[in-house]
Amino acid sequence: MLSLSGVRTLHVKKDGRTMSEYKRLSRELVAKGAIIDYYQDTMQIPNGNVAKWDLIDHKGAAAVIAVRDDGKLLMVRQYRNALERETLEIPAGGLNSRQEPTDRAAIRELEEETGYTCSEVELLLSIYTTVAFCNEKIDIYLARSLKPGTQHLDEDEYLNVEAYTLEELKSMVLDKKIQDSKTVCAIMTYAALCGK
């Protein structure tokens, strides 16, 4: 993760040799949001020119691919304002702080969004969602031995819990019906590891 203060020089290497340097000359907070902060960096790029680059700073998130005893995977359907439509996703949510362990956050989000609980999770993969301008990292966990319970949704959160077979979800990914990056990555990684 990038430091949010001070100057940072990045050395880009090609074939083991340093090509040039990227040097951050300054970082300005443009806007502070509820879940992200927007910065504008002034960068000296390898050819010596100065450029303005945007950075969305995010404290991180956790997600979970939850597999019931019958083999079906739990999904949540919810409205996403950025896309102006509903999406089908794995349960996920932002960290309460940068120091929060992501495995605990995954277990919390699973219960909050689906009502299901589990005692432990296994790290499946980690992704950076949009590396061109955002440092959001999502650790995606695998949860089994689920116990049904009650959802604990936020006041402004409305979602439906649905369950699908792995084959149904793979088909939805390949048919472009599921486009959420964390969900696509989780489904296809789980499928590869399960050998299906």
Secondary structure, 3 states (H helix, E strand, C coil): CCCCCCCCEEEEEECCEEEEEEEEEEEEEEEECCCEEEEEEEEECCCCCEEEEEEEEECCEEEEEEECCCCCEEEEEEEECCCCEEEEECCEEECCCCCCCHHHHHHHHHHHHHCCECCCEEEEEEEECCCCCECCEEEEEEECCCECCCCCCCCCCCEEEEEECHHHHHHHHHCCCCCCHHHHHHHHHHHHHHCC
